[in-house]
Each structure stands twice: as structure tokens, then as C-alpha cells.
């Protein structure tokens, strides 16, 4: 599993909060993003990284 890093930056002059999620993909990223949005209140802008569109691959090995 990849390292997951959440970086929170607060602009001291405007009190704007920027949250950067690294190591998350797809629905996992969306869930964390939604949790932060609920905690912080209004969300004015959201940008998705390319990793957001990745779908985790699940493989199954079958012995014959």
C-alpha cells in the first residue's frame, strides 16, 4: 500500500484552507475529501489530481 499523506495549509491573511491528499485513489480520495469538507464547512474550490480517476485493481488468482 502506498503512503498516504494529508497536507493542510492555512493562509494566515485570508484564513483560506488548502488540503492536499497524496497516495489516495478514486473513491478513497473522494471519501477523505468529503470528510474534510464537512469539518471545514464551505468548500469553494476542488481540483482532482490524475490519481482520482484511477480505479484500484483487484486481482484474483485461481489455481487449476
C-alpha positions, 0 to 999 in steps of 0.5 A: 500500500502506498503512503498516504499523506494529508497536507493542510495549509492555512493562509494566515491573511485570508484564513483560506484552507488548502488540503492536499491528499497524496497516495489516495485513489478514486473513491478513497480520495473522494471519501477523505475529501468529503470528510474534510469538507464537512469539518471545514464547512464551505468548500469553494474550490476542488481540483482532482489530481490524475490519481482520482480517476484511477480505479484500484485493481483487484486481482484474483488468482485461481489455481487449476 
